[in-house]
Amino acid sequence: MAILDPRLNAVRPDLADIRLRGRVEAGSFVAGEPMQIVAPVADMRREPSPDSGVDTQLLFGETVDVFEEHEGWCWAQAHADGYTGYVAFTALTKHIAGATHMVTAPRTFLYPGPDMKLPVEAALSI
């Protein structure tokens, strides 16, 4: 069996992406559930802990495949760059909305409606 980089492949000794069946050894294989980032920035960590190292960050609107949800953490793989790690469940939604806008400035603000006098809900990065 092949040894794949676990930072870029959804594989652990106990669980792996079903698309890797026959290529890696794992206790079980599951299909990922598509989810979307709803936090302005979500850290993807090496372990399911807030004090674990951060391998990458995901931005508002990015999508991931979630392979496991446990105690407030999701083990997921990002669609954009393939990174795999743990993301806080609160940063994700199962409702995937299509993109309506693209941030092209270093930072912009998210308002609850079409009025800049409304309170800012979040700051979004490019």
Phi, psi and chi 1 to 4 in degrees:
 res  aa     phi    psi   chi1   chi2   chi3   chi4
   1 MET       -  147.7  -66.7  -75.6  164.7      -
   2 ALA   -74.7  150.6      -      -      -      -
   3 ILE  -105.5  115.6  -63.8  175.9      -      -
   4 LEU  -107.5  150.5  -58.4  176.4      -      -
   5 ASP   -65.4  116.3 -175.2  -15.6      -      -
   6 PRO   -69.1  -13.1   22.9  -30.2      -      -
   7 ARG   -75.0  -24.2  -66.7  170.7  -59.3  164.7
   8 LEU  -119.2    6.2  -62.7  173.3      -      -
   9 ASN  -140.9  137.0  -64.7  -82.1      -      -
  10 ALA   -79.1   81.8      -      -      -      -
  11 VAL  -144.9  129.9   58.2      -      -      -
  12 ARG  -135.5  166.8  -56.1 -175.1  -41.0 -148.8
  13 PRO   -58.8  -32.6  -25.4   34.4      -      -
  14 ASP   -96.3  -15.9   64.9  -37.4      -      -
  15 LEU  -156.4  142.8 -176.1   64.7      -      -
  16 ALA  -150.9  160.7      -      -      -      -
  17 ASP   -62.4  134.4 -176.4  -16.9      -      -
  18 ILE   -59.2  -26.1 -162.1  165.1      -      -
  19 ARG   -68.7  -11.8  -65.0  172.1  -65.9 -173.3
  20 LEU   -97.6    0.8  -61.4  175.7      -      -
  21 ARG   -57.0  132.3 -174.4 -173.1  -58.5  -93.1
  22 GLY    90.5  -14.2      -      -      -      -
  23 ARG  -105.7  -25.4  -66.2 -178.8   54.9 -154.8
  24 VAL  -137.2  163.7  -61.1      -      -      -
  25 GLU   -99.9  135.5  -68.6 -175.9   20.6      -
  26 ALA  -158.4  156.0      -      -      -      -
  27 GLY   -63.5  -36.5      -      -      -      -
  28 SER  -153.5  162.3   64.5      -      -      -
  29 PHE  -124.9  136.6  -66.7   85.7      -      -
  30 VAL  -136.7  154.5  -62.7      -      -      -
  31 ALA   -84.1  138.8      -      -      -      -
  32 GLY   -74.0  145.8      -      -      -      -
  33 GLU   -98.6  122.3  178.2 -178.7    4.5      -
  34 PRO   -64.9  134.2  -15.5   26.6      -      -
  35 MET  -142.0  166.6  -65.5 -179.6   81.9      -
  36 GLN  -127.7  144.4 -170.8  168.2   40.2      -
  37 ILE   -74.6  128.6  -57.5  -64.6      -      -
  38 VAL  -116.5   -0.8  -68.3      -      -      -
  39 ALA   -90.1  152.7      -      -      -      -
  40 PRO   -55.2  -42.0  -26.1   34.3      -      -
  41 VAL  -144.5  133.8  177.3      -      -      -
  42 ALA  -124.0  125.2      -      -      -      -
  43 ASP   -74.7  137.1  -67.8  -27.6      -      -
  44 MET  -105.2  114.3 -177.5  170.1  -88.9      -
  45 ARG  -104.7  160.9  -60.4 -179.5  178.1  -83.3
  46 ARG   -73.4  -31.9  -66.4 -179.1 -165.1  143.3
  47 GLU  -131.5  159.6  -59.7  -66.4  -29.7      -
  48 PRO   -79.4   69.6   29.3  -34.5      -      -
  49 SER  -154.7  140.2  170.4      -      -      -
  50 PRO   -66.8  -16.2   19.5  -27.2      -      -
  51 ASP  -104.0   12.7   57.6   -5.9      -      -
  52 SER   -80.8  157.9  176.6      -      -      -
  53 GLY   -62.1  148.8      -      -      -      -
  54 VAL   -99.4  123.6  175.5      -      -      -
  55 ASP   -89.0  -34.7  -78.1  -28.0      -      -
  56 THR  -161.7  174.9 -167.9      -      -      -
  57 GLN  -127.2  146.6  -68.4 -176.9  -47.8      -
  58 LEU  -111.4  142.3  -55.6  167.8      -      -
  59 LEU  -103.3  157.4  -60.6  177.6      -      -
  60 PHE   -44.2  128.0 -178.7   85.6      -      -
  61 GLY    94.5  -16.6      -      -      -      -
  62 GLU   -67.1  155.7  -72.5 -169.1   61.9      -
  63 THR  -115.6  153.6   54.8      -      -      -
  64 VAL  -140.7  163.4  -60.6      -      -      -
  65 ASP  -105.2  126.2  -75.7  -30.4      -      -
  66 VAL  -101.1  126.2  172.6      -      -      -
  67 PHE  -102.7  -21.2  -60.1   96.7      -      -
  68 GLU  -156.9  138.6  179.0 -175.2   61.7      -
  69 GLU  -118.5  128.4  -64.6  174.9   37.0      -
  70 HIS  -157.1  123.3 -176.8   68.7      -      -
  71 GLU    49.3   46.9  -65.2 -176.5   -0.1      -
  72 GLY    86.0    3.7      -      -      -      -
  73 TRP  -124.9  147.4  -68.2   93.6      -      -
  74 CYS  -119.2  132.1  -67.3      -      -      -
  75 TRP   -90.9  117.6 -174.8   54.9      -      -
  76 ALA  -141.0  164.9      -      -      -      -
  77 GLN  -126.2  127.2 -176.7  172.0   30.4      -
  78 ALA   -71.7  137.7      -      -      -      -
  79 HIS   -71.0  -37.7  -71.2  172.5      -      -
  80 ALA   -65.8  -47.1      -      -      -      -
  81 ASP  -125.1   -0.5   60.7    9.9      -      -
  82 GLY    80.8   -0.5      -      -      -      -
  83 TYR   -62.5  143.9  -95.3   88.0      -      -
  84 THR  -122.4  138.7  -59.8      -      -      -
  85 GLY   176.8 -162.9      -      -      -      -
  86 TYR  -105.4  130.6  -65.8   88.5      -      -
  87 VAL  -123.7  139.5  178.8      -      -      -
  88 ALA   -60.6  133.3      -      -      -      -
  89 PHE   -57.3  -34.0  179.4   77.5      -      -
  90 THR   -66.6  -14.9   55.9      -      -      -
  91 ALA   -88.8    0.2      -      -      -      -
  92 LEU  -122.1  156.4  -64.5  163.3      -      -
  93 THR  -136.7  150.6 -177.1      -      -      -
  94 LYS   -83.2  -16.2  -67.4  179.6 -178.1 -175.0
  95 HIS   -85.2  108.6  174.4   73.6      -      -
  96 ILE   -94.8  117.6  -63.5 -179.3      -      -
  97 ALA  -101.0  139.8      -      -      -      -
  98 GLY   -69.3  153.5      -      -      -      -
  99 ALA   -67.4  134.1      -      -      -      -
 100 THR  -112.4  -22.5   59.1      -      -      -
 101 HIS  -142.6  159.7  -63.2   73.5      -      -
 102 MET  -128.5  131.5 -178.5  174.8  -76.7      -
 103 VAL   -79.8  122.4  176.9      -      -      -
 104 THR  -118.6   -0.2   58.8      -      -      -
 105 ALA  -102.1  158.9      -      -      -      -
 106 PRO   -55.3  -34.1  -26.5   34.4      -      -
 107 ARG  -153.9  140.9  174.5  143.6  -53.4 -174.0
 108 THR  -142.3  170.3 -167.8      -      -      -
 109 PHE  -112.1  147.5  -60.7  103.1      -      -
 110 LEU  -104.8  122.0  178.8   64.2      -      -
 111 TYR  -110.1  154.4  -64.1   94.2      -      -
 112 PRO   -74.2   -8.1   25.3  -32.0      -      -
 113 GLY  -162.1  179.7      -      -      -      -
 114 PRO   -82.0   56.6   31.6  -35.6      -      -
 115 ASP  -151.0  118.3 -175.3  -11.9      -      -
 116 MET   -69.0   -7.6  -69.7  177.9   52.6      -
 117 LYS   -87.3   -9.7  -66.6 -179.6 -177.8  178.5
 118 LEU   -71.6  157.2  -67.9  170.8      -      -
 119 PRO   -66.4  142.2   10.1  -14.1      -      -
 120 VAL   -70.3  130.7  173.1      -      -      -
 121 GLU   -88.3  -33.9  -72.0 -172.2  -16.8      -
 122 ALA  -165.9  159.7      -      -      -      -
 123 ALA  -106.0  128.7      -      -      -      -
 124 LEU  -111.3  143.2  -56.6  177.3      -      -
 125 SER   -98.7  161.6  -60.9      -      -      -
 126 ILE   -59.0      - -167.8  167.4      -      -
